């Protein structure tokens, strides 16, 4: 059989047809139809691969409702028993954990990706945990995520440094505020208005005045 014939056979197989239909569901953000197709595939013993699961999990994570959350974790649990997850899988599950308001679970998924599966997380993989801890005001946990990123060679960008700066300002962590300011200065040519406003807020604060700092160039 030629390569062209093999590709056609894969496309026309039950698994190939399911992948195509899930792709259409993803395009039109139709989570309910994707879940119906998934349940039907289970009944008919259609083989699923990582692409099928990733499309399903993506739709669950983008649905922003309890059904998507519940089914997402259910599908991931079944996936782990038969298919090796990849970076996209873990990142999507971290987002689902964030929707569940559980940044620790999101962080544990990132560590499982790296330490359990040998997969290098991308910056996007860390954002759900980092953002979740920062929003909860859990500065030390946010610094733990940041430290894990640094240890694994992942550089925070303005968005992440802004989150760390905000949680540091709110917690009055002077040394961390200036660490984040220096990192912003070293990595961002010109900060956004939002970040610049946060910097100005810090320098107007009683804490900043108390340590005798007068200015900082935001670019």
C-alpha positions as CSV (number, residue, x, y, z in Angstrom):
1,X,0.0,0.0,0.0
2,X,1.4,3.4,-1.0
3,X,1.8,6.3,1.5
4,X,-1.1,8.1,-0.1
5,X,-3.3,5.0,0.3
6,X,-2.2,4.6,3.9
7,X,-3.1,8.2,4.8
8,X,-6.5,7.8,3.1
9,X,-7.1,4.6,5.1
10,X,-6.3,6.4,8.3
11,X,-8.5,9.3,7.5
12,X,-11.4,7.0,6.7
13,X,-11.0,4.7,9.7
14,X,-13.3,5.2,12.7
15,X,-10.4,6.8,14.6
16,X,-9.6,9.1,11.7
17,X,-13.2,10.1,11.2
18,X,-13.5,10.8,15.0
19,X,-10.4,13.0,14.9
20,X,-11.9,15.0,12.0
21,X,-15.2,15.5,13.8
22,X,-13.4,16.6,17.0
23,X,-11.4,19.1,15.0
24,X,-14.7,20.6,13.7
25,X,-16.0,20.7,17.3
26,X,-12.8,22.5,18.3
27,X,-13.2,25.0,15.5
28,X,-16.8,25.8,16.5
29,X,-16.2,25.4,20.2
30,X,-18.9,22.7,20.5
31,X,-18.0,20.9,23.7
32,X,-21.3,19.1,24.1
33,X,-21.0,17.5,20.6
34,X,-17.4,16.5,21.3
35,X,-18.4,14.8,24.5
36,X,-21.2,13.0,22.7
37,X,-18.8,11.8,20.1
38,X,-16.3,10.7,22.8
39,X,-19.0,8.7,24.6
40,X,-20.1,7.1,21.4
41,X,-16.5,6.2,20.5
42,X,-16.1,4.4,23.9
43,X,-19.2,2.3,23.3
44,X,-17.9,1.4,19.8
45,X,-14.3,0.7,21.1
46,X,-12.8,3.3,18.7
47,X,-9.0,3.6,19.4
48,X,-8.1,7.0,20.7
49,X,-4.7,8.6,20.6
50,X,-3.1,11.7,22.2
51,X,-4.6,14.0,19.5
52,X,-8.1,12.8,20.2
53,X,-7.7,13.4,23.9
54,X,-6.0,16.8,23.6
55,X,-8.9,18.1,21.4
56,X,-11.4,16.8,24.0
57,X,-9.4,18.3,26.9
58,X,-9.0,21.6,25.2
59,X,-12.7,21.9,24.6
60,X,-13.4,21.0,28.3
61,X,-10.9,23.6,29.5
62,X,-12.4,26.3,27.2
63,X,-16.0,25.6,28.2
64,X,-15.6,27.4,31.6
65,X,-18.4,25.4,33.2
66,X,-18.8,22.6,35.7
67,X,-19.6,19.9,33.1
68,X,-16.3,20.7,31.2
69,X,-14.4,20.6,34.5
70,X,-15.9,17.3,35.6
71,X,-15.6,15.6,32.2
72,X,-12.1,16.9,31.6
73,X,-10.7,15.2,34.7
74,X,-12.7,12.1,33.9
75,X,-11.2,11.9,30.4
76,X,-7.7,12.6,31.6
77,X,-7.9,9.8,34.1
78,X,-9.0,7.4,31.4
79,X,-6.3,8.7,29.0
80,X,-3.5,8.1,31.5
81,X,-4.3,4.4,31.6
82,X,-3.8,3.9,27.9
83,X,-2.1,6.9,26.2
84,X,1.1,8.9,27.1
85,X,0.2,12.5,27.7
86,X,2.3,15.3,26.1
87,X,3.1,18.9,27.0
88,X,-0.2,20.1,25.6
89,X,-2.1,17.6,27.7
90,X,-0.6,18.7,30.9
91,X,-0.9,22.4,30.1
92,X,-4.6,22.0,29.4
93,X,-5.1,20.0,32.6
94,X,-3.2,22.8,34.5
95,X,-5.8,25.2,33.1
96,X,-8.6,23.0,34.2
97,X,-7.1,22.9,37.7
98,X,-6.9,26.7,37.6
99,X,-10.6,26.8,36.7
100,X,-11.2,24.6,39.7
101,X,-9.4,27.3,41.7
102,X,-6.7,24.8,42.7
103,X,-3.3,26.3,41.7
104,X,-1.5,23.7,43.8
105,X,-2.9,21.0,41.5
106,X,-1.9,23.0,38.5
107,X,1.7,23.2,39.9
108,X,1.7,19.5,40.7
109,X,0.7,18.7,37.1
110,X,3.7,20.7,35.9
111,X,6.0,18.9,38.2
112,X,4.6,15.6,37.1
113,X,5.1,16.5,33.5
114,X,8.8,17.3,34.2
115,X,9.7,14.8,36.9
116,X,7.4,12.0,36.1
117,X,7.3,12.0,32.4
118,X,10.5,13.8,31.4
119,X,8.6,16.4,29.4
120,X,9.9,20.0,29.5
121,X,7.2,22.4,30.4
122,X,6.8,25.6,28.4
123,X,6.1,29.0,29.9
124,X,2.4,28.6,29.2
125,X,2.4,25.4,31.4
126,X,3.4,27.4,34.5
127,X,0.9,30.3,34.0
128,X,-2.2,28.6,35.6
129,X,-0.3,27.8,38.8
130,X,1.6,31.1,39.0
131,X,-1.5,33.2,38.2
132,X,-3.6,31.2,40.7
133,X,-1.2,31.6,43.6
134,X,-0.8,35.3,42.8
135,X,-4.5,35.9,42.7
136,X,-4.9,34.2,46.1
137,X,-2.1,36.4,47.5
138,X,0.1,33.3,48.2
139,X,3.4,35.0,47.6
140,X,5.7,32.2,48.8
141,X,3.9,29.7,46.6
142,X,4.2,32.0,43.7
143,X,7.9,32.4,44.3
144,X,8.2,28.6,44.5
145,X,6.7,28.3,41.0
146,X,9.0,31.1,39.8
147,X,12.0,29.3,41.3
148,X,11.0,26.0,39.5
149,X,10.7,27.9,36.2
150,X,14.2,29.3,36.7
151,X,15.6,25.9,37.7
152,X,14.2,24.5,34.4
153,X,15.4,27.3,32.2
154,X,12.1,28.9,31.6
155,X,12.2,32.7,31.6
156,X,9.3,34.7,32.9
157,X,8.0,37.5,30.6
158,X,6.3,40.7,31.4
159,X,3.0,39.1,32.2
160,X,4.4,36.7,34.7
161,X,6.8,39.3,36.2
162,X,3.9,41.6,36.6
163,X,2.0,39.0,38.5
164,X,5.0,38.4,40.8
165,X,5.4,42.2,41.2
166,X,1.8,42.6,42.2
167,X,1.8,39.8,44.8
168,X,5.1,41.2,46.2
169,X,3.7,44.7,46.4
170,X,0.5,43.5,48.1
171,X,2.5,41.4,50.6
172,X,5.0,44.3,51.3
173,X,7.9,42.0,50.3
174,X,10.4,44.8,49.6
175,X,13.3,42.5,48.5
176,X,11.1,40.7,46.1
177,X,9.6,43.9,44.7
178,X,13.1,45.1,43.7
179,X,14.0,41.7,42.4
180,X,11.0,41.8,40.0
181,X,11.8,45.4,39.1
182,X,15.3,44.5,38.2
183,X,14.2,41.5,36.2
184,X,11.6,43.7,34.3
185,X,14.3,46.2,33.6
186,X,16.6,43.5,32.3
187,X,14.1,41.7,30.0
188,X,11.5,44.2,28.9
189,X,12.4,47.2,26.8
190,X,9.2,49.1,27.6
191,X,6.6,47.9,30.0
192,X,2.9,48.1,29.5
193,X,0.8,50.8,31.0
194,X,-0.6,48.4,33.5
195,X,2.9,47.4,34.7
196,X,4.0,51.0,34.7
197,X,1.0,51.9,36.9
198,X,1.9,49.1,39.3
199,X,5.5,50.4,39.5
200,X,4.2,53.9,40.2
201,X,1.8,52.6,42.9
202,X,4.8,51.0,44.6
203,X,6.9,54.1,44.7
204,X,4.1,56.1,46.1
205,X,3.5,53.6,48.9
206,X,4.5,54.2,52.5
207,X,6.7,51.1,52.4
208,X,8.8,52.3,49.4
209,X,9.1,55.8,51.0
210,X,10.2,54.1,54.2
211,X,13.1,52.3,52.5
212,X,14.2,55.6,50.9
213,X,13.9,54.7,47.2
214,X,13.1,57.6,45.0
215,X,12.9,56.5,41.4
216,X,13.0,53.8,38.9
217,X,13.0,54.1,35.1
218,X,10.1,52.1,33.6
219,X,11.3,52.6,30.0
